[in-house]
Amino acid sequence: MDISLDSLEQALSVRRQIDTLEKRLAALLGHAISSDSPTGKGRRHMPAATRAKIAASARLRWAKRKGGQADVAHKSPQKKGGLTPEGRRKLSQLMKARWAARRKATATK
């Protein structure tokens, strides 16, 4: 880049004019317009009360989806499956019969 000293001074002068005009515009509008501020950097912070409201509404949505159980979030789930004593007894009898049939089949060979 071959930039002469005169054109560099003119560019600097234009840049200063732009800066002063931006400051005047910000003063007229009542808020700062700055090209120096980093946009999109850092995390956005949300107040704890807002987070709590969002969480409560999410819990309500899930409760409606699950069937209207609003405050059952901390209830322990019931154990599913498992054998009753009668079922265990029946399985035991079936297994004993199967083993007896297998012993009988191997004894006759």
MOLIN-V272939 format. One record per backbone hydrogen bond with DSSP energy under -1.0 kcal/mol. CO is the residue of the C=O (numbers start at 0). NH is the residue of the N-H. E is the energy in kcal/mol with one decimal. If there is no record, write none. Layout:
# MOLIN-V272939
[[CO/NH/E] [CO/NH/E]]
This chain:
# MOLIN-V272939
[[3/7/-1.9] [4/8/-2.1] [5/9/-2.2] [6/10/-2.2] [7/11/-2.1] [8/12/-2.2] [9/13/-2.5] [10/14/-2.3] [11/15/-2.1] [12/16/-2.0] [13/17/-2.4] [14/18/-2.2] [15/19/-2.4] [16/20/-2.5] [17/21/-2.4] [18/22/-2.1] [19/23/-2.1] [20/24/-2.3] [21/25/-2.3] [22/26/-2.0] [23/27/-2.0] [24/28/-2.4] [25/29/-1.7] [46/50/-2.1] [47/51/-2.4] [48/52/-2.1] [49/53/-2.3] [50/54/-2.4] [51/55/-2.5] [52/56/-2.3] [53/57/-2.0] [54/58/-2.3] [55/59/-2.2] [56/60/-2.2] [57/61/-2.3] [58/62/-2.4] [59/63/-2.4] [60/64/-2.2] [61/65/-2.4] [62/67/-2.5] [67/69/-1.1] [83/87/-2.5] [84/88/-2.2] [85/89/-2.4] [86/90/-2.5] [87/91/-2.3] [88/92/-2.2] [89/93/-2.3] [90/94/-2.6] [91/95/-2.4] [92/96/-2.2] [93/97/-2.2] [94/98/-2.8] [95/99/-2.3] [96/100/-2.2] [97/101/-2.2] [98/102/-2.6] [99/103/-2.3] [100/104/-2.1] [101/105/-2.2] [102/106/-1.9] [103/107/-1.4]]
